[in-house]
Amino acid sequence: MAIEGTDGIVLLAGRALFGVVLAFMGLNHFQQREAMTGYAEHKGLPAPGFSVLASGLVLVAGGLSIATGVYPVVGAVVIAGFLLVSAGTMHDFWAVPEDQQQDEMTQFLKNLVMAGGALVLAAVASQSWAYSVGLGLF
């Protein structure tokens, strides 16, 4: 079954918004590397500099995968996994001082919502997407 017509256009718009924003977030990891490395170090991540670069690469590759339709199941599942891990490790609102809890909770919930969106995209990626490169596992 293919997702075409109006549904295909809506899916394209959603993929573009979701994927391009993820890729932009990944680029930010490279552009703000020093600040993000400091934050990752503060959170106790091992190899914080490498972690920032690796997570930036995951976000760029996964976002572009979703936006273009190149192996979208892989891209969406990797993004979902990254966001779930990141939510718990980087945005542990339960373990920060009270004045930081709201900001961390917002980031935690944002990651959960985006992980859910990525999983929805993974579920529909087994169908043919209109306006995509069309390379995939299915």
C-alpha positions in Angstrom: 0.0 0.0 0.0 1.4 3.4 -0.9 0.8 6.7 0.8 -0.1 9.1 -2.1 -2.3 12.0 -3.0 -3.2 14.4 -0.2 -2.0 11.9 2.4 1.4 11.8 0.6 1.6 15.6 0.7 0.7 15.8 4.4 3.3 13.0 5.1 5.9 14.9 3.1 5.2 18.1 5.0 5.4 16.3 8.4 8.6 14.4 7.3 10.2 17.7 6.2 9.4 19.5 9.4 10.4 16.7 11.6 13.5 15.6 9.7 14.9 19.0 8.9 14.5 20.2 12.5 16.3 17.1 13.8 19.1 17.6 11.3 19.3 21.3 12.3 19.5 20.2 16.0 22.4 17.9 15.0 24.2 20.7 13.2 23.9 22.7 16.4 25.9 20.0 18.1 28.8 20.8 15.8 28.3 24.6 15.9 27.9 24.7 19.7 30.3 21.8 20.4 32.2 23.5 23.2 29.1 24.5 25.2 27.4 21.1 24.6 30.6 19.3 25.6 30.6 21.2 28.9 27.0 20.3 29.5 27.6 16.6 28.6 30.6 16.6 31.0 28.4 18.2 33.7 25.9 15.4 33.2 28.6 12.8 33.7 28.7 11.4 30.1 31.8 9.4 29.3 33.8 10.9 26.5 31.7 14.1 26.4 33.3 15.6 23.4 32.9 12.4 21.3 29.3 12.0 22.6 28.4 15.5 21.4 29.9 14.8 17.9 28.3 11.3 17.7 24.9 12.5 18.8 25.1 15.4 16.3 25.9 12.9 13.5 22.9 10.7 14.6 20.6 13.6 14.5 21.8 14.9 11.1 21.7 11.4 9.5 18.4 10.3 11.1 16.7 13.6 10.3 17.8 13.5 6.7 16.8 9.9 6.4 13.3 10.8 7.5 13.0 13.9 5.4 14.2 12.2 2.2 12.8 8.7 2.7 16.2 7.0 2.5 16.0 4.0 4.9 13.3 5.8 6.9 12.6 2.8 9.2 16.3 2.8 10.2 16.5 6.5 10.6 13.3 6.8 12.6 14.2 3.9 15.0 17.7 5.3 15.6 16.2 8.7 16.3 13.6 7.3 18.7 16.3 5.3 20.5 18.6 8.3 20.7 15.8 10.6 22.0 14.8 8.1 24.7 18.3 7.6 26.0 18.9 11.4 25.8 15.8 12.1 27.8 16.9 10.0 30.7 20.6 10.9 30.7 20.6 14.6 29.7 17.2 15.8 31.0 16.9 14.1 34.4 14.6 16.7 35.9 14.1 14.5 39.1 17.9 14.9 39.9 18.4 18.6 39.5 17.9 21.6 41.8 14.3 22.8 42.0 15.0 26.0 40.0 16.1 23.8 37.0 13.4 21.2 37.2 10.9 22.9 34.9 13.4 23.4 32.1 14.7 19.9 32.3 11.2 18.5 32.5 10.2 20.4 29.3 13.3 19.0 27.5 12.6 15.5 28.8 9.0 15.6 27.6 10.1 17.2 24.2 12.4 14.2 23.7 9.6 11.7 24.6 7.1 13.4 22.2 9.7 13.4 19.4 10.6 9.7 20.1 6.9 8.9 19.8 6.7 10.8 16.5 9.7 8.9 15.2 8.1 5.6 16.1 4.9 6.5 14.3 7.0 7.3 11.2 8.8 4.0 11.6 5.5 2.2 11.6 4.3 3.8 8.4 7.7 3.5 6.7 6.9 0.0 5.7 4.5 1.6 3.1 5.7 3.3 0.0 6.0 7.1 0.5 5.2 9.5 -2.3 7.8 12.2 -2.8 10.7 10.1 -1.3 13.9 8.7 -2.6 12.3 5.3 -2.0 15.4 3.5 -0.6 14.4 1.3 2.3 14.2 -2.0 4.0 10.7 -2.7 2.6 
